[in-house]
Amino acid sequence: MRKIALIGFALAAVTSAQASIVITLSQGNYSFDGSGNYLTDEVLTLSTVSGLNAGDTLHYVCQNIVGGSGTATFSNGTDQLIFDVTVNHAVVNGVTSSDDGNWTYDAASTGVFAGMTGSGTFNQSFHANANQFAASQFVGDLEVVPEPASMIALGAGAAAVIRRRRK
């Protein structure tokens, strides 16, 4: 019975080892489209997500700011990590504005970012100087969802070990 508990603990450790905390910081420029949406083109200065590095890009589109929604797309040049974002709070004060809200993983993500799950919070600051400066931060949990074939293989291996021990 003790061996079954150890195998269960090892399986739990393997599946939980996939989780990572998302922390990204980026800065760049923003603009407005004809519908009043914020559009940013930022460069990552820090990322803890495997596959995203300093110098990669963030493209952020958010509709109507207050109570708005949109997407944030991170790209390493070939793969895309997409978050659906919802703005909970926005402040506009002269030449500066900021917003914050929540993000959830978007299944439209591609390449190394496909097949994940996660959620978290974000905040952004905008400054209407000559460069239309923008800075963003996304924080939360992002993890790889184990594919069914891997889980079946782990389960079959565990069953074989248990069966062999009983004989």
N, CA, C and O atoms as a DFTB+ gen file, in Angstrom:
668 C
 N C O
     1  1       0.825      -1.193       0.000
     2  2       0.000       0.000       0.000
     3  2       0.868       1.255       0.000
     4  3       0.523       2.268      -0.608
     5  1       2.001       1.164       0.696
     6  2       2.893       2.308       0.761
     7  2       3.452       2.633      -0.631
     8  3       3.643       3.801      -0.970
     9  1       3.713       1.589      -1.435
    10  2       4.253       1.800      -2.775
    11  2       3.222       2.508      -3.671
    12  3       3.583       3.355      -4.488
    13  1       1.949       2.155      -3.512
    14  2       0.904       2.812      -4.296
    15  2       0.862       4.300      -3.950
    16  3       0.708       5.149      -4.828
    17  1       1.002       4.601      -2.662
    18  2       1.011       6.007      -2.254
    19  2       2.200       6.737      -2.855
    20  3       2.071       7.883      -3.285
    21  1       3.352       6.089      -2.889
    22  2       4.543       6.715      -3.483
    23  2       4.365       6.950      -4.979
    24  3       4.753       7.992      -5.507
    25  1       3.770       5.962      -5.654
    26  2       3.527       6.122      -7.092
    27  2       2.542       7.270      -7.326
    28  3       2.737       8.091      -8.222
    29  1       1.489       7.318      -6.515
    30  2       0.526       8.416      -6.633
    31  2       1.177       9.769      -6.400
    32  3       0.890      10.736      -7.106
    33  1       2.056       9.830      -5.406
    34  2       2.767      11.086      -5.129
    35  2       3.663      11.464      -6.303
    36  3       3.729      12.634      -6.679
    37  1       4.360      10.472      -6.890
    38  2       5.233      10.750      -8.034
    39  2       4.424      11.241      -9.222
    40  3       4.840      12.177      -9.905
    41  1       3.257      10.617      -9.486
    42  2       2.407      11.076     -10.588
    43  2       1.907      12.496     -10.354
    44  3       1.863      13.308     -11.278
    45  1       1.534      12.787      -9.117
    46  2       1.081      14.146      -8.792
    47  2       2.205      15.144      -8.992
    48  3       1.970      16.246      -9.488
    49  1       3.416      14.781      -8.617
    50  2       4.563      15.678      -8.784
    51  2       4.847      15.932     -10.256
    52  3       5.169      17.054     -10.647
    53  1       4.728      14.877     -11.082
    54  2       4.976      15.033     -12.517
    55  2       3.959      15.965     -13.143
    56  3       4.319      16.851     -13.918
    57  1       2.672      15.770     -12.809
    58  2       1.647      16.601     -13.436
    59  2       1.658      18.024     -12.901
    60  3       1.346      18.954     -13.645
    61  1       2.008      18.227     -11.629
    62  2       2.021      19.589     -11.093
    63  2       3.283      20.344     -11.482
    64  3       3.319      21.570     -11.378
    65  1       4.308      19.644     -11.922
    66  2       5.553      20.299     -12.307
    67  2       5.378      21.152     -13.556
    68  3       6.253      21.953     -13.885
    69  1       4.253      20.989     -14.258
    70  2       4.004      21.737     -15.479
    71  2       3.561      23.180     -15.205
    72  3       3.630      24.014     -16.108
    73  1       3.112      23.495     -13.994
    74  2       2.569      24.815     -13.687
    75  2       3.677      25.852     -13.619
    76  3       4.790      25.555     -13.186
    77  1       3.374      27.046     -14.040
    78  2       4.329      28.133     -13.921
    79  2       3.581      29.417     -13.611
    80  3       2.423      29.595     -13.989
    81  1       4.257      30.287     -12.929
    82  2       3.679      31.592     -12.635
    83  2       4.035      32.519     -13.788
    84  3       5.190      32.601     -14.204
    85  1       3.050      33.197     -14.284
    86  2       3.266      34.129     -15.391
    87  2       3.574      35.500     -14.814
    88  3       2.786      36.057     -14.050
    89  1       4.704      36.024     -15.181
    90  2       5.021      37.411     -14.865
    91  2       5.651      37.995     -16.117
    92  3       6.728      37.565     -16.529
    93  1       5.002      38.952     -16.713
    94  2       5.585      39.617     -17.874
    95  2       5.533      41.121     -17.665
    96  3       4.568      41.657     -17.118
    97  1       6.556      41.771     -18.096
    98  2       6.607      43.232     -18.108
    99  2       6.973      43.648     -19.518
   100  3       7.858      43.052     -20.132
   101  1       6.310      44.651     -20.031
   102  2       6.634      45.122     -21.372
   103  2       6.403      46.617     -21.453
   104  3       5.663      47.202     -20.661
   105  1       7.047      47.206     -22.417
   106  2       6.849      48.629     -22.659
   107  2       6.980      48.910     -24.141
   108  3       7.672      48.194     -24.866
   109  1       6.313      49.951     -24.580
   110  2       6.342      50.300     -25.991
   111  2       5.429      51.462     -26.265
   112  3       5.311      52.379     -25.451
   113  1       4.780      51.427     -27.413
   114  2       3.927      52.527     -27.848
   115  2       2.495      52.049     -28.026
   116  3       2.236      50.857     -28.188
   117  1       1.561      53.010     -27.994
   118  2       0.168      52.653     -28.225
   119  2      -0.456      53.647     -29.186
   120  3       0.075      54.726     -29.448
   121  1      -1.595      53.240     -29.695
   122  2      -2.382      54.125     -30.546
   123  2      -3.852      53.773     -30.353
   124  3      -4.184      52.806     -29.668
   125  1      -4.721      54.563     -30.960
   126  2      -6.154      54.284     -30.950
   127  2      -6.583      53.968     -32.370
   128  3      -6.090      54.571     -33.323
   129  1      -7.500      53.024     -32.511
   130  2      -8.072      52.817     -33.835
   131  2      -9.325      53.680     -33.953
   132  3      -9.655      54.408     -33.018
   133  1     -10.008      53.616     -35.049
   134  2     -11.183      54.451     -35.280
   135  2     -12.355      54.145     -34.361
   136  3     -13.298      54.933     -34.286
   137  1     -12.316      53.009     -33.656
   138  2     -13.427      52.621     -32.771
   139  2     -13.140      52.914     -31.307
   140  3     -13.920      52.517     -30.441
   141  1     -12.052      53.592     -31.011
   142  2     -11.710      53.916     -29.633
   143  2     -10.994      52.808     -28.885
   144  3     -10.928      52.838     -27.656
   145  1     -10.457      51.834     -29.597
   146  2      -9.725      50.740     -28.969
   147  2      -8.256      51.103     -28.786
   148  3      -7.647      51.724     -29.657
   149  1      -7.691      50.705     -27.637
   150  2      -6.255      50.833     -27.430
   151  2      -5.554      49.727     -28.208
   152  3      -5.961      48.567     -28.145
   153  1      -4.510      50.080     -28.935
   154  2      -3.678      49.127     -29.645
   155  2      -2.241      49.371     -29.199
   156  3      -1.730      50.479     -29.362
   157  1      -1.583      48.363     -28.643
   158  2      -0.197      48.556     -28.228
   159  2       0.720      47.632     -28.998
   160  3       0.318      46.568     -29.468
   161  1       1.940      48.057     -29.112
   162  2       3.016      47.254     -29.698
   163  2       4.179      47.390     -28.733
   164  3       4.950      48.346     -28.812
   165  1       4.307      46.432     -27.823
   166  2       5.275      46.521     -26.742
   167  2       6.339      45.438     -26.863
   168  3       6.118      44.399     -27.485
   169  1       7.477      45.690     -26.270
   170  2       8.576      44.729     -26.242
   171  2       8.707      44.202     -24.823
   172  3       8.756      44.980     -23.870
   173  1       8.765      42.869     -24.679
   174  2       8.906      42.280     -23.354
   175  2      10.255      42.626     -22.753
   176  3      11.290      42.455     -23.397
   177  1      10.243      43.111     -21.526
   178  2      11.492      43.356     -20.803
   179  2      11.758      42.238     -19.806
   180  3      12.900      42.037     -19.391
   181  1      10.706      41.500     -19.414
   182  2      10.849      40.379     -18.484
   183  2       9.716      39.405     -18.728
   184  3       8.572      39.815     -18.929
   185  1      10.025      38.118     -18.713
   186  2       8.991      37.099     -18.807
   187  2       9.461      35.840     -18.099
   188  3      10.618      35.442     -18.236
   189  1       8.566      35.208     -17.338
   190  2       8.880      33.931     -16.710
   191  2       8.250      32.771     -17.473
   192  3       8.335      31.624     -17.035
   193  1       7.619      33.060     -18.610
   194  2       6.980      32.019     -19.404
   195  2       8.018      31.391     -20.324
   196  3       8.656      32.084     -21.118
   197  1       8.183      30.073     -20.213
   198  2       9.117      29.373     -21.082
   199  2       8.687      29.568     -22.537
   200  3       7.539      29.296     -22.886
   201  1       9.586      30.030     -23.368
   202  2       9.271      30.296     -24.769
   203  2       9.096      31.774     -25.064
   204  3       9.078      32.169     -26.229
   205  1       8.965      32.609     -24.024
   206  2       8.914      34.059     -24.203
   207  2      10.149      34.662     -23.549
   208  3      10.487      34.325     -22.414
   209  1      10.804      35.534     -24.255
   210  2      12.046      36.116     -23.758
   211  2      12.048      37.625     -23.923
   212  3      11.251      38.183     -24.677
   213  1      12.947      38.270     -23.213
   214  2      13.125      39.712     -23.391
   215  2      13.359      39.981     -24.873
   216  3      14.129      39.278     -25.526
   217  1      12.702      40.983     -25.386
   218  2      12.811      41.311     -26.802
   219  2      11.658      40.775     -27.629
   220  3      11.437      41.247     -28.744
   221  1      10.903      39.786     -27.107
   222  2       9.710      39.309     -27.805
   223  2       8.634      40.381     -27.706
   224  3       8.794      41.361     -26.978
   225  1       7.551      40.199     -28.427
   226  2       6.551      41.266     -28.519
   227  2       5.230      40.930     -27.832
   228  3       4.887      39.762     -27.647
   229  1       4.508      41.967     -27.464
   230  2       3.139      41.884     -26.966
   231  2       2.304      42.826     -27.822
   232  3       2.625      44.007     -27.952
   233  1       1.246      42.307     -28.395
   234  2       0.280      43.132     -29.111
   235  2      -1.010      43.056     -28.309
   236  3      -1.535      41.970     -28.064
   237  1      -1.508      44.191     -27.910
   238  2      -2.658      44.247     -27.019
   239  2      -3.748      45.060     -27.684
   240  3      -3.503      46.174     -28.147
   241  1      -4.942      44.513     -27.735
   242  2      -6.100      45.234     -28.263
   243  2      -7.179      45.190     -27.199
   244  3      -7.587      44.108     -26.779
   245  1      -7.646      46.342     -26.758
   246  2      -8.713      46.372     -25.772
   247  2      -9.781      47.358     -26.221
   248  3      -9.483      48.481     -26.626
   249  1     -11.026      46.917     -26.141
   250  2     -12.136      47.727     -26.605
   251  2     -12.686      48.587     -25.483
   252  3     -12.907      48.102     -24.373
   253  1     -12.905      49.842     -25.762
   254  2     -13.651      50.759     -24.907
   255  2     -13.133      50.929     -23.479
   256  3     -13.822      51.558     -22.676
   257  1     -11.998      50.421     -23.129
   258  2     -11.353      50.531     -21.822
   259  2     -12.281      50.206     -20.655
   260  3     -12.201      49.089     -20.144
   261  1     -13.148      51.093     -20.201
   262  2     -13.960      50.822     -19.011
   263  2     -14.957      49.712     -19.322
   264  3     -15.791      49.845     -20.218
   265  1     -14.863      48.620     -18.576
   266  2     -15.744      47.487     -18.802
   267  2     -15.505      46.797     -20.123
   268  3     -16.314      45.976     -20.556
   269  1     -14.397      47.124     -20.770
   270  2     -14.102      46.576     -22.090
   271  2     -13.479      45.199     -22.028
   272  3     -13.167      44.674     -20.959
   273  1     -13.313      44.645     -23.185
   274  2     -12.657      43.353     -23.307
   275  2     -11.799      43.383     -24.546
   276  3     -11.949      44.255     -25.402
   277  1     -10.901      42.428     -24.638
   278  2     -10.021      42.368     -25.789
   279  2      -9.077      41.192     -25.674
   280  3      -9.365      40.210     -24.991
   281  1      -7.950      41.302     -26.347
   282  2      -6.960      40.233     -26.325
   283  2      -5.568      40.818     -26.133
   284  3      -5.298      41.965     -26.489
   285  1      -4.701      40.005     -25.567
   286  2      -3.282      40.320     -25.486
   287  2      -2.565      39.136     -26.124
   288  3      -2.725      38.000     -25.678
   289  1      -1.789      39.391     -27.147
   290  2      -1.099      38.329     -27.865
   291  2       0.398      38.497     -27.691
   292  3       0.975      39.499     -28.112
   293  1       1.023      37.506     -27.064
   294  2       2.471      37.473     -26.927
   295  2       3.018      36.632     -28.071
   296  3       2.428      35.611     -28.423
   297  1       4.135      37.046     -28.654
   298  2       4.708      36.291     -29.762
   299  2       6.225      36.205     -29.616
   300  3       6.886      37.194     -29.302
   301  1       6.763      35.015     -29.845
   302  2       8.213      34.861     -29.869
   303  2       8.726      34.842     -31.301
   304  3       9.866      34.454     -31.556
   305  1       7.888      35.258     -32.220
   306  2       8.259      35.310     -33.628
   307  2       7.638      34.186     -34.434
   308  3       7.410      34.340     -35.633
   309  1       7.357      33.047     -33.790
   310  2       6.739      31.920     -34.489
   311  2       5.480      31.429     -33.789
   312  3       4.525      31.027     -34.455
   313  1       5.459      31.454     -32.460
   314  2       4.338      30.943     -31.680
   315  2       3.604      32.102     -31.007
   316  3       4.194      33.149     -30.739
   317  1       2.320      31.908     -30.737
   318  2       1.539      32.964     -30.101
   319  2       0.853      32.458     -28.843
   320  3       0.223      31.400     -28.847
   321  1       0.984      33.228     -27.761
   322  2       0.270      32.991     -26.517
   323  2      -0.771      34.090     -26.419
   324  3      -0.428      35.270     -26.354
   325  1      -2.054      33.707     -26.407
   326  2      -3.145      34.685     -26.461
   327  2      -3.943      34.635     -25.164
   328  3      -4.344      33.564     -24.708
   329  1      -4.167      35.804     -24.578
   330  2      -5.008      35.938     -23.391
   331  2      -6.247      36.741     -23.753
   332  3      -6.159      37.740     -24.466
   333  1      -7.392      36.308     -23.268
   334  2      -8.602      37.128     -23.327
   335  2      -8.569      38.019     -22.093
   336  3      -8.373      37.529     -20.982
   337  1      -8.757      39.317     -22.276
   338  2      -8.675      40.252     -21.154
   339  2      -9.997      40.977     -20.951
   340  3     -10.721      41.268     -21.903
   341  1     -10.288      41.258     -19.700
   342  2     -11.459      42.031     -19.330
   343  2     -11.007      43.150     -18.405
   344  3     -10.387      42.893     -17.374
   345  1     -11.310      44.377     -18.765
   346  2     -10.941      45.531     -17.952
   347  2     -11.966      45.701     -16.840
   348  3     -13.165      45.796     -17.098
   349  1     -11.483      45.738     -15.594
   350  2     -12.375      45.945     -14.452
   351  2     -12.396      47.393     -13.985
   352  3     -13.395      47.862     -13.441
   353  1     -11.298      48.093     -14.196
   354  2     -11.170      49.443     -13.646
   355  2     -10.269      50.251     -14.565
   356  3      -9.227      49.756     -14.994
   357  1     -10.641      51.458     -14.869
   358  2      -9.824      52.338     -15.700
   359  2      -9.840      53.744     -15.128
   360  3     -10.852      54.206     -14.601
   361  1      -8.695      54.420     -15.240
   362  2      -8.562      55.794     -14.760
   363  2      -7.946      56.626     -15.882
   364  3      -6.904      56.267     -16.430
   365  1      -8.586      57.719     -16.214
   366  2      -8.045      58.648     -17.200
   367  2      -7.824      59.966     -16.484
   368  3      -8.751      60.534     -15.906
   369  1      -6.586      60.450     -16.525
   370  2      -6.234      61.652     -15.786
   371  2      -5.319      62.513     -16.654
   372  3      -4.097      62.372     -16.605
   373  1      -5.900      63.388     -17.431
   374  2      -5.090      64.256     -18.289
   375  2      -4.377      63.456     -19.361
   376  3      -5.017      62.818     -20.197
   377  1      -3.036      63.491     -19.340
   378  2      -2.261      62.789     -20.366
   379  2      -1.958      61.351     -19.995
   380  3      -1.386      60.615     -20.798
   381  1      -2.332      60.935     -18.789
   382  2      -2.066      59.553     -18.388
   383  2      -3.372      58.796     -18.174
   384  3      -4.394      59.380     -17.814
   385  1      -3.319      57.513     -18.398
   386  2      -4.448      56.650     -18.088
   387  2      -3.911      55.275     -17.723
   388  3      -2.784      54.918     -18.065
   389  1      -4.729      54.522     -17.032
   390  2      -4.331      53.175     -16.653
   391  2      -5.570      52.298     -16.575
   392  3      -6.689      52.787     -16.419
   393  1      -5.353      51.016     -16.685
   394  2      -6.452      50.077     -16.517
   395  2      -5.922      48.802     -15.889
   396  3      -4.728      48.508     -15.944
   397  1      -6.828      48.058     -15.296
   398  2      -6.463      46.762     -14.746
   399  2      -7.659      45.840     -14.890
   400  3      -8.791      46.285     -15.079
   401  1      -7.384      44.549     -14.798
   402  2      -8.458      43.578     -14.947
   403  2      -7.943      42.160     -14.853
   404  3      -6.944      41.882     -14.190
   405  1      -8.643      41.270     -15.528
   406  2      -8.332      39.843     -15.479
   407  2      -8.031      39.314     -16.869
   408  3      -8.495      39.860     -17.871
   409  1      -7.243      38.235     -16.919
   410  2      -7.004      37.545     -18.173
   411  2      -7.260      36.060     -17.981
   412  3      -7.111      35.523     -16.884
   413  1      -7.649      35.406     -19.075
   414  2      -7.759      33.953     -19.113
   415  2      -7.092      33.465     -20.389
   416  3      -7.043      34.179     -21.390
   417  1      -6.588      32.261     -20.344
   418  2      -5.920      31.657     -21.497
   419  2      -6.913      31.472     -22.634
   420  3      -8.052      31.065     -22.407
   421  1      -6.490      31.767     -23.846
   422  2      -7.312      31.615     -25.037
   423  2      -6.821      30.391     -25.818
   424  3      -5.642      30.307     -26.163
   425  1      -7.711      29.458     -26.094
   426  2      -7.350      28.213     -26.777
   427  2      -6.845      28.442     -28.196
   428  3      -6.357      27.502     -28.823
   429  1      -6.946      29.660     -28.723
   430  2      -6.424      29.951     -30.062
   431  2      -4.906      30.099     -30.064
   432  3      -4.313      30.304     -31.123
   433  1      -4.264      29.999     -28.899
   434  2      -2.803      30.073     -28.821
   435  2      -2.191      28.985     -29.692
   436  3      -2.779      27.917     -29.862
   437  1      -1.004      29.258     -30.249
   438  2      -0.409      28.332     -31.213
   439  2       1.000      27.914     -30.816
   440  3       1.622      28.517     -29.941
   441  1       1.491      26.865     -31.478
   442  2       2.864      26.392     -31.296
   443  2       3.120      25.869     -29.896
   444  3       2.330      25.086     -29.368
   445  1       4.229      26.300     -29.286
   446  2       4.597      25.808     -27.957
   447  2       3.604      26.244     -26.888
   448  3       3.633      25.714     -25.777
   449  1       2.731      27.191     -27.194
   450  2       1.764      27.680     -26.214
   451  2       0.397      27.013     -26.352
   452  3      -0.520      27.336     -25.598
   453  1       0.246      26.094     -27.295
   454  2      -1.031      25.390     -27.462
   455  2      -1.227      24.401     -26.316
   456  3      -0.256      23.885     -25.763
   457  1      -2.477      24.140     -25.963
   458  2      -2.784      23.125     -24.968
   459  2      -2.456      23.518     -23.544
   460  3      -2.019      22.675     -22.760
   461  1      -2.653      24.765     -23.193
   462  2      -2.402      25.226     -21.839
   463  2      -3.721      25.655     -21.201
   464  3      -4.772      25.628     -21.841
   465  1      -3.649      26.046     -19.952
   466  2      -4.783      26.623     -19.259
   467  2      -4.239      27.619     -18.246
   468  3      -3.089      27.498     -17.825
   469  1      -5.033      28.591     -17.851
   470  2      -4.561      29.531     -16.850
   471  2      -5.377      30.798     -16.798
   472  3      -6.248      31.044     -17.632
   473  1      -5.066      31.604     -15.782
   474  2      -5.738      32.885     -15.600
   475  2      -4.913      33.751     -14.663
   476  3      -3.977      33.273     -14.022
   477  1      -5.265      35.020     -14.591
   478  2      -4.551      35.930     -13.709
   479  2      -5.065      37.350     -13.833
   480  3      -6.193      37.587     -14.265
   481  1      -4.214      38.290     -13.443
   482  2      -4.566      39.700     -13.473
   483  2      -3.571      40.457     -14.352
   484  3      -2.481      39.966     -14.647
   485  1      -3.965      41.652     -14.758
   486  2      -3.053      42.499     -15.533
   487  2      -3.295      43.950     -15.178
   488  3      -4.345      44.312     -14.647
   489  1      -2.303      44.777     -15.479
   490  2      -2.490      46.221     -15.411
   491  2      -1.653      46.867     -16.491
   492  3      -0.621      46.335     -16.901
   493  1      -2.107      48.010     -16.944
   494  2      -1.414      48.760     -17.988
   495  2      -1.441      50.231     -17.651
   496  3      -2.362      50.722     -16.998
   497  1      -0.418      50.923     -18.107
   498  2      -0.341      52.378     -17.974
   499  2      -0.079      52.967     -19.348
   500  3       0.685      52.419     -20.143
   501  1      -0.720      54.086     -19.610
   502  2      -0.559      54.784     -20.880
   503  2      -0.211      56.237     -20.593
   504  3      -0.799      56.854     -19.705
   505  1       0.729      56.777     -21.332
   506  2       1.108      58.171     -21.175
   507  2       1.121      58.823     -22.550
   508  3       1.835      58.379     -23.449
   509  1       0.338      59.864     -22.705
   510  2       0.169      60.506     -24.014
   511  2       1.262      61.530     -24.280
   512  3       0.973      62.691     -24.569
   513  1       2.510      61.105     -24.185
   514  2       3.597      62.002     -24.586
   515  2       3.828      61.837     -26.082
   516  3       3.003      61.229     -26.765
   517  1       4.903      62.350     -26.594
   518  2       5.162      62.294     -28.033
   519  2       5.210      60.862     -28.558
   520  3       4.876      60.619     -29.718
   521  1       5.625      59.909     -27.713
   522  2       5.745      58.525     -28.164
   523  2       4.543      57.657     -27.811
   524  3       4.538      56.465     -28.118
   525  1       3.518      58.234     -27.169
   526  2       2.371      57.448     -26.735
   527  2       2.846      56.207     -25.964
   528  3       2.568      55.082     -26.377
   529  1       3.550      56.403     -24.865
   530  2       4.183      55.338     -24.087
   531  2       3.154      54.417     -23.420
   532  3       2.151      54.887     -22.884
   533  1       3.407      53.111     -23.456
   534  2       2.552      52.118     -22.798
   535  2       3.428      51.123     -22.049
   536  3       4.522      50.789     -22.503
   537  1       2.947      50.649     -20.898
   538  2       3.643      49.610     -20.133
   539  2       2.596      48.646     -19.590
   540  3       1.538      49.071     -19.127
   541  1       2.886      47.354     -19.644
   542  2       1.930      46.325     -19.226
   543  2       2.581      45.322     -18.298
   544  3       3.786      45.077     -18.365
   545  1       1.763      44.745     -17.428
   546  2       2.208      43.666     -16.550
   547  2       1.094      42.635     -16.467
   548  3      -0.054      42.985     -16.191
   549  1       1.420      41.369     -16.702
   550  2       0.479      40.260     -16.595
   551  2       1.019      39.294     -15.549
   552  3       2.184      38.901     -15.615
   553  1       0.187      38.905     -14.584
   554  2       0.591      38.008     -13.509
   555  2      -0.484      36.935     -13.359
   556  3      -1.673      37.230     -13.487
   557  1      -0.086      35.710     -13.092
   558  2      -1.061      34.645     -12.877
   559  2      -0.424      33.283     -12.995
   560  3       0.797      33.147     -12.911
   561  1      -1.252      32.274     -13.191
   562  2      -0.791      30.898     -13.340
   563  2      -1.099      30.412     -14.740
   564  3      -2.181      30.651     -15.276
   565  1      -0.128      29.724     -15.323
   566  2      -0.287      29.148     -16.651
   567  2       0.313      27.759     -16.592
   568  3       1.452      27.590     -16.156
   569  1      -0.442      26.763     -17.025
   570  2       0.091      25.412     -16.972
   571  2      -0.269      24.633     -18.219
   572  3      -1.260      24.912     -18.893
   573  1       0.568      23.647     -18.504
   574  2       0.342      22.771     -19.636
   575  2      -0.650      21.707     -19.206
   576  3      -0.481      21.082     -18.160
   577  1      -1.673      21.501     -20.001
   578  2      -2.631      20.437     -19.732
   579  2      -2.032      19.155     -20.292
   580  3      -1.745      19.074     -21.486
   581  1      -1.837      18.135     -19.424
   582  2      -1.230      16.893     -19.925
   583  2      -2.104      16.264     -21.007
   584  3      -3.326      16.200     -20.882
   585  1      -1.456      15.806     -22.060
   586  2      -2.212      15.165     -23.118
   587  2      -2.675      13.788     -22.643
   588  3      -1.984      13.150     -21.848
   589  1      -3.823      13.324     -23.111
   590  2      -4.381      12.053     -22.638
   591  2      -3.429      10.870     -22.844
   592  3      -3.369       9.982     -21.994
   593  1      -2.694      10.840     -23.940
   594  2      -1.799       9.716     -24.202
   595  2      -0.713       9.616     -23.134
   596  3      -0.349       8.513     -22.728
   597  1      -0.195      10.747     -22.677
   598  2       0.831      10.741     -21.631
   599  2       0.267      10.214     -20.318
   600  3       0.922       9.440     -19.621
   601  1      -0.953      10.637     -19.984
   602  2      -1.570      10.175     -18.747
   603  2      -1.875       8.682     -18.810
   604  3      -1.736       7.984     -17.806
   605  1      -2.288       8.184     -19.971
   606  2      -2.545       6.751     -20.130
   607  2      -1.248       5.966     -19.975
   608  3      -1.229       4.922     -19.323
   609  1      -0.166       6.462     -20.569
   610  2       1.123       5.782     -20.453
   611  2       1.605       5.752     -19.002
   612  3       2.113       4.730     -18.541
   613  1       1.451       6.863     -18.280
   614  2       1.838       6.891     -16.870
   615  2       0.994       5.924     -16.044
   616  3       1.516       5.220     -15.179
   617  1      -0.307       5.891     -16.312
   618  2      -1.195       4.979     -15.596
   619  2      -0.874       3.522     -15.884
   620  3      -0.878       2.693     -14.973
   621  1      -0.593       3.199     -17.154
   622  2      -0.256       1.819     -17.518
   623  2       1.057       1.398     -16.864
   624  3       1.189       0.265     -16.401
   625  1       2.020       2.307     -16.828
   626  2       3.300       2.008     -16.165
   627  2       3.121       1.770     -14.678
   628  3       3.725       0.859     -14.113
   629  1       2.301       2.581     -14.049
   630  2       2.047       2.417     -12.611
   631  2       1.341       1.090     -12.345
   632  3       1.673       0.393     -11.386
   633  1       0.365       0.736     -13.192
   634  2      -0.343      -0.533     -13.030
   635  2       0.601      -1.711     -13.207
   636  3       0.504      -2.696     -12.475
   637  1       1.515      -1.623     -14.171
   638  2       2.479      -2.703     -14.396
   639  2       3.403      -2.879     -13.197
   640  3       3.709      -4.007     -12.809
   641  1       3.849      -1.774     -12.609
   642  2       4.715      -1.846     -11.429
   643  2       3.970      -2.491     -10.265
   644  3       4.519      -3.340      -9.563
   645  1       2.733      -2.091     -10.066
   646  2       1.931      -2.656      -8.965
   647  2       1.699      -4.144      -9.198
   648  3       1.817      -4.936      -8.263
   649  1       1.377      -4.534     -10.407
   650  2       1.122      -5.947     -10.735
   651  2       2.378      -6.784     -10.543
   652  3       2.318      -7.893     -10.012
   653  1       3.503      -6.254     -10.972
   654  2       4.773      -6.982     -10.832
   655  2       5.118      -7.176      -9.368
   656  3       5.597      -8.243      -8.984
   657  1       4.887      -6.179      -8.554
   658  2       5.193      -6.267      -7.107
   659  2       4.316      -7.305      -6.430
   660  3       4.761      -7.968      -5.493
   661  1       3.084      -7.460      -6.882
   662  2       2.169      -8.417      -6.255
   663  2       2.580      -9.853      -6.553
   664  3       2.353     -10.753      -5.745
   665  1       3.193     -10.063      -7.731
   666  2       3.640     -11.404      -8.088
   667  2       4.917     -11.688      -7.358
   668  3       5.484     -12.771      -7.506
